[in-house]
Amino acid sequence: MAKKKVLPEVEIRNFVAKHMNDFNKSQTFVDRKKNAKRGYAKHKKGGYSKDYLPFYFSVFSNFLVR
């Protein structure tokens, strides 16, 4: 009997599984509902005035007067 040729095994490279322990870490999250009740806002609303846009303000103020 003839011997069977031995094929080299194909190595499957799974890069996701290889690096998952480096990136998938548990993390503590901030409770946004509690912060909202305390008055914390990530982006403060109404921080800018319209003084730096005189043309913009004058154009739209004319529409509001009518």
PDB file of N, CA, C and O in Angstrom:
ATOM      1  N   MET A   1       0.826  -1.177   0.000  1.00  0.00           N
ATOM      2  CA  MET A   1       0.000   0.000   0.000  1.00  0.00           C
ATOM      3  C   MET A   1       0.878   1.251   0.000  1.00  0.00           C
ATOM      4  O   MET A   1       1.945   1.298   0.612  1.00  0.00           O
ATOM      5  N   ALA A   2       0.387   2.245  -0.704  1.00  0.00           N
ATOM      6  CA  ALA A   2       1.121   3.508  -0.774  1.00  0.00           C
ATOM      7  C   ALA A   2       0.758   4.376   0.427  1.00  0.00           C
ATOM      8  O   ALA A   2      -0.376   4.358   0.905  1.00  0.00           O
ATOM      9  N   LYS A   3       1.728   5.123   0.897  1.00  0.00           N
ATOM     10  CA  LYS A   3       1.477   6.005   2.032  1.00  0.00           C
ATOM     11  C   LYS A   3       0.704   7.238   1.544  1.00  0.00           C
ATOM     12  O   LYS A   3       0.928   7.734   0.440  1.00  0.00           O
ATOM     13  N   LYS A   4      -0.198   7.710   2.384  1.00  0.00           N
ATOM     14  CA  LYS A   4      -0.951   8.918   2.062  1.00  0.00           C
ATOM     15  C   LYS A   4      -0.065  10.130   2.288  1.00  0.00           C
ATOM     16  O   LYS A   4       0.749  10.163   3.211  1.00  0.00           O
ATOM     17  N   LYS A   5      -0.235  11.114   1.436  1.00  0.00           N
ATOM     18  CA  LYS A   5       0.512  12.349   1.606  1.00  0.00           C
ATOM     19  C   LYS A   5      -0.065  13.121   2.796  1.00  0.00           C
ATOM     20  O   LYS A   5      -1.279  13.271   2.936  1.00  0.00           O
ATOM     21  N   VAL A   6       0.808  13.585   3.612  1.00  0.00           N
ATOM     22  CA  VAL A   6       0.381  14.355   4.774  1.00  0.00           C
ATOM     23  C   VAL A   6       0.319  15.821   4.364  1.00  0.00           C
ATOM     24  O   VAL A   6       1.329  16.418   3.992  1.00  0.00           O
ATOM     25  N   LEU A   7      -0.877  16.389   4.436  1.00  0.00           N
ATOM     26  CA  LEU A   7      -1.071  17.795   4.101  1.00  0.00           C
ATOM     27  C   LEU A   7      -0.736  18.645   5.325  1.00  0.00           C
ATOM     28  O   LEU A   7      -1.097  18.284   6.445  1.00  0.00           O
ATOM     29  N   PRO A   8      -0.059  19.755   5.124  1.00  0.00           N
ATOM     30  CA  PRO A   8       0.224  20.633   6.276  1.00  0.00           C
ATOM     31  C   PRO A   8      -1.088  21.255   6.770  1.00  0.00           C
ATOM     32  O   PRO A   8      -1.930  21.687   5.983  1.00  0.00           O
ATOM     33  N   GLU A   9      -1.230  21.283   8.098  1.00  0.00           N
ATOM     34  CA  GLU A   9      -2.462  21.838   8.667  1.00  0.00           C
ATOM     35  C   GLU A   9      -2.481  23.351   8.492  1.00  0.00           C
ATOM     36  O   GLU A   9      -1.481  24.035   8.709  1.00  0.00           O
ATOM     37  N   VAL A  10      -3.624  23.844   8.102  1.00  0.00           N
ATOM     38  CA  VAL A  10      -3.791  25.272   7.911  1.00  0.00           C
ATOM     39  C   VAL A  10      -4.036  25.900   9.287  1.00  0.00           C
ATOM     40  O   VAL A  10      -4.936  25.490  10.020  1.00  0.00           O
ATOM     41  N   GLU A  11      -3.230  26.887   9.616  1.00  0.00           N
ATOM     42  CA  GLU A  11      -3.376  27.552  10.900  1.00  0.00           C
ATOM     43  C   GLU A  11      -4.377  28.688  10.757  1.00  0.00           C
ATOM     44  O   GLU A  11      -4.171  29.615   9.974  1.00  0.00           O
ATOM     45  N   ILE A  12      -5.456  28.610  11.513  1.00  0.00           N
ATOM     46  CA  ILE A  12      -6.486  29.643  11.461  1.00  0.00           C
ATOM     47  C   ILE A  12      -6.090  30.740  12.437  1.00  0.00           C
ATOM     48  O   ILE A  12      -5.899  30.486  13.626  1.00  0.00           O
ATOM     49  N   ARG A  13      -5.970  31.950  11.932  1.00  0.00           N
ATOM     50  CA  ARG A  13      -5.577  33.081  12.763  1.00  0.00           C
ATOM     51  C   ARG A  13      -6.802  33.932  13.067  1.00  0.00           C
ATOM     52  O   ARG A  13      -7.342  34.605  12.189  1.00  0.00           O
ATOM     53  N   ASN A  14      -7.219  33.891  14.292  1.00  0.00           N
ATOM     54  CA  ASN A  14      -8.361  34.677  14.730  1.00  0.00           C
ATOM     55  C   ASN A  14      -7.822  35.865  15.530  1.00  0.00           C
ATOM     56  O   ASN A  14      -7.544  35.737  16.722  1.00  0.00           O
ATOM     57  N   PHE A  15      -7.675  37.020  14.874  1.00  0.00           N
ATOM     58  CA  PHE A  15      -7.088  38.179  15.521  1.00  0.00           C
ATOM     59  C   PHE A  15      -8.005  38.765  16.588  1.00  0.00           C
ATOM     60  O   PHE A  15      -7.533  39.398  17.532  1.00  0.00           O
ATOM     61  N   VAL A  16      -9.305  38.560  16.444  1.00  0.00           N
ATOM     62  CA  VAL A  16     -10.239  39.071  17.454  1.00  0.00           C
ATOM     63  C   VAL A  16     -10.032  38.319  18.762  1.00  0.00           C
ATOM     64  O   VAL A  16      -9.940  38.924  19.830  1.00  0.00           O
ATOM     65  N   ALA A  17      -9.961  36.998  18.668  1.00  0.00           N
ATOM     66  CA  ALA A  17      -9.760  36.200  19.868  1.00  0.00           C
ATOM     67  C   ALA A  17      -8.365  36.406  20.443  1.00  0.00           C
ATOM     68  O   ALA A  17      -8.171  36.302  21.654  1.00  0.00           O
ATOM     69  N   LYS A  18      -7.414  36.691  19.600  1.00  0.00           N
ATOM     70  CA  LYS A  18      -6.033  36.878  20.054  1.00  0.00           C
ATOM     71  C   LYS A  18      -5.894  38.134  20.913  1.00  0.00           C
ATOM     72  O   LYS A  18      -5.172  38.129  21.910  1.00  0.00           O
ATOM     73  N   HIS A  19      -6.582  39.207  20.529  1.00  0.00           N
ATOM     74  CA  HIS A  19      -6.423  40.489  21.210  1.00  0.00           C
ATOM     75  C   HIS A  19      -7.590  40.862  22.108  1.00  0.00           C
ATOM     76  O   HIS A  19      -7.634  41.987  22.606  1.00  0.00           O
ATOM     77  N   MET A  20      -8.542  39.955  22.335  1.00  0.00           N
ATOM     78  CA  MET A  20      -9.730  40.331  23.090  1.00  0.00           C
ATOM     79  C   MET A  20      -9.414  40.657  24.545  1.00  0.00           C
ATOM     80  O   MET A  20     -10.091  41.498  25.136  1.00  0.00           O
ATOM     81  N   ASN A  21      -8.424  40.028  25.131  1.00  0.00           N
ATOM     82  CA  ASN A  21      -8.108  40.295  26.529  1.00  0.00           C
ATOM     83  C   ASN A  21      -7.425  41.641  26.720  1.00  0.00           C
ATOM     84  O   ASN A  21      -7.396  42.163  27.834  1.00  0.00           O
ATOM     85  N   ASP A  22      -6.880  42.206  25.661  1.00  0.00           N
ATOM     86  CA  ASP A  22      -6.244  43.513  25.761  1.00  0.00           C
ATOM     87  C   ASP A  22      -7.269  44.639  25.777  1.00  0.00           C
ATOM     88  O   ASP A  22      -7.047  45.662  26.425  1.00  0.00           O
ATOM     89  N   PHE A  23      -8.385  44.471  25.079  1.00  0.00           N
ATOM     90  CA  PHE A  23      -9.331  45.560  24.890  1.00  0.00           C
ATOM     91  C   PHE A  23     -10.637  45.378  25.654  1.00  0.00           C
ATOM     92  O   PHE A  23     -11.233  46.370  26.072  1.00  0.00           O
ATOM     93  N   ASN A  24     -11.089  44.179  25.845  1.00  0.00           N
ATOM     94  CA  ASN A  24     -12.376  43.946  26.501  1.00  0.00           C
ATOM     95  C   ASN A  24     -12.181  43.904  28.009  1.00  0.00           C
ATOM     96  O   ASN A  24     -11.971  42.841  28.592  1.00  0.00           O
ATOM     97  N   LYS A  25     -12.254  45.068  28.628  1.00  0.00           N
ATOM     98  CA  LYS A  25     -12.098  45.175  30.070  1.00  0.00           C
ATOM     99  C   LYS A  25     -13.394  45.715  30.664  1.00  0.00           C
ATOM    100  O   LYS A  25     -14.119  46.471  30.017  1.00  0.00           O
ATOM    101  N   SER A  26     -13.673  45.319  31.893  1.00  0.00           N
ATOM    102  CA  SER A  26     -14.859  45.849  32.554  1.00  0.00           C
ATOM    103  C   SER A  26     -14.598  47.291  32.948  1.00  0.00           C
ATOM    104  O   SER A  26     -13.461  47.683  33.212  1.00  0.00           O
ATOM    105  N   GLN A  27     -15.656  48.066  32.983  1.00  0.00           N
ATOM    106  CA  GLN A  27     -15.520  49.483  33.224  1.00  0.00           C
ATOM    107  C   GLN A  27     -16.653  49.951  34.124  1.00  0.00           C
ATOM    108  O   GLN A  27     -17.772  49.444  34.033  1.00  0.00           O
ATOM    109  N   THR A  28     -16.371  50.911  34.988  1.00  0.00           N
ATOM    110  CA  THR A  28     -17.390  51.492  35.852  1.00  0.00           C
ATOM    111  C   THR A  28     -18.008  52.677  35.132  1.00  0.00           C
ATOM    112  O   THR A  28     -17.299  53.564  34.656  1.00  0.00           O
ATOM    113  N   PHE A  29     -19.339  52.689  35.053  1.00  0.00           N
ATOM    114  CA  PHE A  29     -20.032  53.751  34.354  1.00  0.00           C
ATOM    115  C   PHE A  29     -20.630  54.733  35.355  1.00  0.00           C
ATOM    116  O   PHE A  29     -20.966  54.368  36.482  1.00  0.00           O
ATOM    117  N   VAL A  30     -20.757  55.974  34.926  1.00  0.00           N
ATOM    118  CA  VAL A  30     -21.356  57.017  35.748  1.00  0.00           C
ATOM    119  C   VAL A  30     -22.860  56.964  35.561  1.00  0.00           C
ATOM    120  O   VAL A  30     -23.351  56.838  34.439  1.00  0.00           O
ATOM    121  N   ASP A  31     -23.590  57.062  36.666  1.00  0.00           N
ATOM    122  CA  ASP A  31     -25.049  57.042  36.600  1.00  0.00           C
ATOM    123  C   ASP A  31     -25.536  58.411  36.137  1.00  0.00           C
ATOM    124  O   ASP A  31     -25.522  59.369  36.911  1.00  0.00           O
ATOM    125  N   ARG A  32     -25.960  58.508  34.896  1.00  0.00           N
ATOM    126  CA  ARG A  32     -26.347  59.792  34.324  1.00  0.00           C
ATOM    127  C   ARG A  32     -27.672  60.298  34.886  1.00  0.00           C
ATOM    128  O   ARG A  32     -27.910  61.505  34.924  1.00  0.00           O
ATOM    129  N   LYS A  33     -28.531  59.383  35.321  1.00  0.00           N
ATOM    130  CA  LYS A  33     -29.810  59.801  35.886  1.00  0.00           C
ATOM    131  C   LYS A  33     -29.592  60.512  37.229  1.00  0.00           C
ATOM    132  O   LYS A  33     -30.225  61.531  37.505  1.00  0.00           O
ATOM    133  N   LYS A  34     -28.706  59.977  38.048  1.00  0.00           N
ATOM    134  CA  LYS A  34     -28.401  60.620  39.326  1.00  0.00           C
ATOM    135  C   LYS A  34     -27.741  61.976  39.112  1.00  0.00           C
ATOM    136  O   LYS A  34     -28.055  62.943  39.807  1.00  0.00           O
ATOM    137  N   ASN A  35     -26.825  62.044  38.148  1.00  0.00           N
ATOM    138  CA  ASN A  35     -26.169  63.316  37.864  1.00  0.00           C
ATOM    139  C   ASN A  35     -27.158  64.350  37.347  1.00  0.00           C
ATOM    140  O   ASN A  35     -27.038  65.532  37.667  1.00  0.00           O
ATOM    141  N   ALA A  36     -28.134  63.920  36.552  1.00  0.00           N
ATOM    142  CA  ALA A  36     -29.133  64.851  36.033  1.00  0.00           C
ATOM    143  C   ALA A  36     -29.989  65.404  37.175  1.00  0.00           C
ATOM    144  O   ALA A  36     -30.374  66.573  37.159  1.00  0.00           O
ATOM    145  N   LYS A  37     -30.281  64.564  38.155  1.00  0.00           N
ATOM    146  CA  LYS A  37     -31.052  65.034  39.300  1.00  0.00           C
ATOM    147  C   LYS A  37     -30.250  66.024  40.141  1.00  0.00           C
ATOM    148  O   LYS A  37     -30.822  66.923  40.758  1.00  0.00           O
ATOM    149  N   ARG A  38     -28.945  65.862  40.166  1.00  0.00           N
ATOM    150  CA  ARG A  38     -28.082  66.783  40.913  1.00  0.00           C
ATOM    151  C   ARG A  38     -27.841  68.091  40.160  1.00  0.00           C
ATOM    152  O   ARG A  38     -27.316  69.047  40.731  1.00  0.00           O
ATOM    153  N   GLY A  39     -28.222  68.136  38.883  1.00  0.00           N
ATOM    154  CA  GLY A  39     -28.063  69.364  38.122  1.00  0.00           C
ATOM    155  C   GLY A  39     -26.868  69.370  37.202  1.00  0.00           C
ATOM    156  O   GLY A  39     -26.556  70.397  36.600  1.00  0.00           O
ATOM    157  N   TYR A  40     -26.189  68.236  37.082  1.00  0.00           N
ATOM    158  CA  TYR A  40     -25.024  68.173  36.197  1.00  0.00           C
ATOM    159  C   TYR A  40     -25.485  68.100  34.759  1.00  0.00           C
ATOM    160  O   TYR A  40     -26.392  67.335  34.433  1.00  0.00           O
ATOM    161  N   ALA A  41     -24.857  68.903  33.881  1.00  0.00           N
ATOM    162  CA  ALA A  41     -25.135  68.843  32.447  1.00  0.00           C
ATOM    163  C   ALA A  41     -23.806  68.765  31.727  1.00  0.00           C
ATOM    164  O   ALA A  41     -22.911  69.569  31.988  1.00  0.00           O
ATOM    165  N   LYS A  42     -23.666  67.821  30.837  1.00  0.00           N
ATOM    166  CA  LYS A  42     -22.397  67.640  30.132  1.00  0.00           C
ATOM    167  C   LYS A  42     -22.102  68.839  29.238  1.00  0.00           C
ATOM    168  O   LYS A  42     -20.974  69.329  29.192  1.00  0.00           O
ATOM    169  N   HIS A  43     -23.108  69.297  28.543  1.00  0.00           N
ATOM    170  CA  HIS A  43     -22.959  70.461  27.676  1.00  0.00           C
ATOM    171  C   HIS A  43     -23.899  71.534  28.197  1.00  0.00           C
ATOM    172  O   HIS A  43     -25.118  71.359  28.186  1.00  0.00           O
ATOM    173  N   LYS A  44     -23.347  72.618  28.643  1.00  0.00           N
ATOM    174  CA  LYS A  44     -24.164  73.708  29.183  1.00  0.00           C
ATOM    175  C   LYS A  44     -24.938  74.368  28.053  1.00  0.00           C
ATOM    176  O   LYS A  44     -24.369  74.697  27.013  1.00  0.00           O
ATOM    177  N   LYS A  45     -26.214  74.557  28.255  1.00  0.00           N
ATOM    178  CA  LYS A  45     -27.056  75.160  27.230  1.00  0.00           C
ATOM    179  C   LYS A  45     -27.118  76.667  27.426  1.00  0.00           C
ATOM    180  O   LYS A  45     -27.136  77.146  28.560  1.00  0.00           O
ATOM    181  N   GLY A  46     -27.152  77.413  26.335  1.00  0.00           N
ATOM    182  CA  GLY A  46     -27.295  78.852  26.406  1.00  0.00           C
ATOM    183  C   GLY A  46     -26.029  79.559  26.853  1.00  0.00           C
ATOM    184  O   GLY A  46     -26.107  80.585  27.529  1.00  0.00           O
ATOM    185  N   GLY A  47     -24.876  79.041  26.496  1.00  0.00           N
ATOM    186  CA  GLY A  47     -23.630  79.643  26.934  1.00  0.00           C
ATOM    187  C   GLY A  47     -23.156  80.785  26.059  1.00  0.00           C
ATOM    188  O   GLY A  47     -22.261  81.530  26.459  1.00  0.00           O
ATOM    189  N   TYR A  48     -23.723  80.943  24.889  1.00  0.00           N
ATOM    190  CA  TYR A  48     -23.260  81.963  23.949  1.00  0.00           C
ATOM    191  C   TYR A  48     -24.343  83.005  23.760  1.00  0.00           C
ATOM    192  O   TYR A  48     -25.532  82.689  23.798  1.00  0.00           O
ATOM    193  N   SER A  49     -23.934  84.240  23.557  1.00  0.00           N
ATOM    194  CA  SER A  49     -24.889  85.301  23.253  1.00  0.00           C
ATOM    195  C   SER A  49     -24.854  85.573  21.749  1.00  0.00           C
ATOM    196  O   SER A  49     -23.958  85.104  21.047  1.00  0.00           O
ATOM    197  N   LYS A  50     -25.814  86.316  21.274  1.00  0.00           N
ATOM    198  CA  LYS A  50     -25.897  86.626  19.852  1.00  0.00           C
ATOM    199  C   LYS A  50     -25.116  87.888  19.491  1.00  0.00           C
ATOM    200  O   LYS A  50     -25.188  88.339  18.348  1.00  0.00           O
ATOM    201  N   ASP A  51     -24.381  88.463  20.424  1.00  0.00           N
ATOM    202  CA  ASP A  51     -23.657  89.711  20.176  1.00  0.00           C
ATOM    203  C   ASP A  51     -22.566  89.566  19.133  1.00  0.00           C
ATOM    204  O   ASP A  51     -22.251  90.523  18.426  1.00  0.00           O
ATOM    205  N   TYR A  52     -21.995  88.393  19.031  1.00  0.00           N
ATOM    206  CA  TYR A  52     -20.908  88.214  18.073  1.00  0.00           C
ATOM    207  C   TYR A  52     -21.418  87.980  16.661  1.00  0.00           C
ATOM    208  O   TYR A  52     -20.615  87.876  15.733  1.00  0.00           O
ATOM    209  N   LEU A  53     -22.721  87.894  16.472  1.00  0.00           N
ATOM    210  CA  LEU A  53     -23.307  87.717  15.143  1.00  0.00           C
ATOM    211  C   LEU A  53     -24.287  88.860  14.854  1.00  0.00           C
ATOM    212  O   LEU A  53     -25.496  88.629  14.875  1.00  0.00           O
ATOM    213  N   PRO A  54     -23.819  90.070  14.587  1.00  0.00           N
ATOM    214  CA  PRO A  54     -24.753  91.188  14.393  1.00  0.00           C
ATOM    215  C   PRO A  54     -25.595  91.039  13.132  1.00  0.00           C
ATOM    216  O   PRO A  54     -26.772  91.398  13.138  1.00  0.00           O
ATOM    217  N   PHE A  55     -25.015  90.516  12.045  1.00  0.00           N
ATOM    218  CA  PHE A  55     -25.781  90.358  10.814  1.00  0.00           C
ATOM    219  C   PHE A  55     -26.866  89.302  10.983  1.00  0.00           C
ATOM    220  O   PHE A  55     -28.007  89.504  10.565  1.00  0.00           O
ATOM    221  N   TYR A  56     -26.517  88.203  11.583  1.00  0.00           N
ATOM    222  CA  TYR A  56     -27.465  87.111  11.805  1.00  0.00           C
ATOM    223  C   TYR A  56     -28.632  87.591  12.657  1.00  0.00           C
ATOM    224  O   TYR A  56     -29.791  87.306  12.356  1.00  0.00           O
ATOM    225  N   PHE A  57     -28.321  88.309  13.705  1.00  0.00           N
ATOM    226  CA  PHE A  57     -29.360  88.765  14.615  1.00  0.00           C
ATOM    227  C   PHE A  57     -30.265  89.806  13.962  1.00  0.00           C
ATOM    228  O   PHE A  57     -31.477  89.800  14.174  1.00  0.00           O
ATOM    229  N   SER A  58     -29.676  90.698  13.172  1.00  0.00           N
ATOM    230  CA  SER A  58     -30.479  91.752  12.554  1.00  0.00           C
ATOM    231  C   SER A  58     -31.398  91.188  11.490  1.00  0.00           C
ATOM    232  O   SER A  58     -32.516  91.677  11.328  1.00  0.00           O
ATOM    233  N   VAL A  59     -30.967  90.188  10.770  1.00  0.00           N
ATOM    234  CA  VAL A  59     -31.804  89.602   9.710  1.00  0.00           C
ATOM    235  C   VAL A  59     -32.998  88.886  10.320  1.00  0.00           C
ATOM    236  O   VAL A  59     -34.128  89.056   9.862  1.00  0.00           O
ATOM    237  N   PHE A  60     -32.754  88.090  11.347  1.00  0.00           N
ATOM    238  CA  PHE A  60     -33.845  87.313  11.905  1.00  0.00           C
ATOM    239  C   PHE A  60     -34.718  88.108  12.880  1.00  0.00           C
ATOM    240  O   PHE A  60     -35.860  87.727  13.138  1.00  0.00           O
ATOM    241  N   SER A  61     -34.198  89.190  13.415  1.00  0.00           N
ATOM    242  CA  SER A  61     -35.035  90.024  14.272  1.00  0.00           C
ATOM    243  C   SER A  61     -36.090  90.739  13.429  1.00  0.00           C
ATOM    244  O   SER A  61     -37.189  91.005  13.915  1.00  0.00           O
ATOM    245  N   ASN A  62     -35.768  91.057  12.161  1.00  0.00           N
ATOM    246  CA  ASN A  62     -36.744  91.688  11.280  1.00  0.00           C
ATOM    247  C   ASN A  62     -37.893  90.740  10.975  1.00  0.00           C
ATOM    248  O   ASN A  62     -39.029  91.186  10.815  1.00  0.00           O
ATOM    249  N   PHE A  63     -37.624  89.457  10.893  1.00  0.00           N
ATOM    250  CA  PHE A  63     -38.697  88.496  10.621  1.00  0.00           C
ATOM    251  C   PHE A  63     -39.586  88.313  11.854  1.00  0.00           C
ATOM    252  O   PHE A  63     -40.786  88.068  11.736  1.00  0.00           O
ATOM    253  N   LEU A  64     -38.984  88.434  13.027  1.00  0.00           N
ATOM    254  CA  LEU A  64     -39.756  88.230  14.241  1.00  0.00           C
ATOM    255  C   LEU A  64     -40.677  89.417  14.537  1.00  0.00           C
ATOM    256  O   LEU A  64     -41.721  89.244  15.167  1.00  0.00           O
ATOM    257  N   VAL A  65     -40.306  90.600  14.096  1.00  0.00           N
ATOM    258  CA  VAL A  65     -41.084  91.804  14.379  1.00  0.00           C
ATOM    259  C   VAL A  65     -42.378  91.786  13.563  1.00  0.00           C
ATOM    260  O   VAL A  65     -43.415  92.243  14.042  1.00  0.00           O
ATOM    261  N   ARG A  66     -42.327  91.279  12.375  1.00  0.00           N
ATOM    262  CA  ARG A  66     -43.509  91.291  11.488  1.00  0.00           C
ATOM    263  C   ARG A  66     -44.630  90.465  11.983  1.00  0.00           C
ATOM    264  O   ARG A  66     -45.675  90.391  11.336  1.00  0.00           O
TER     265      ARG A  66
END
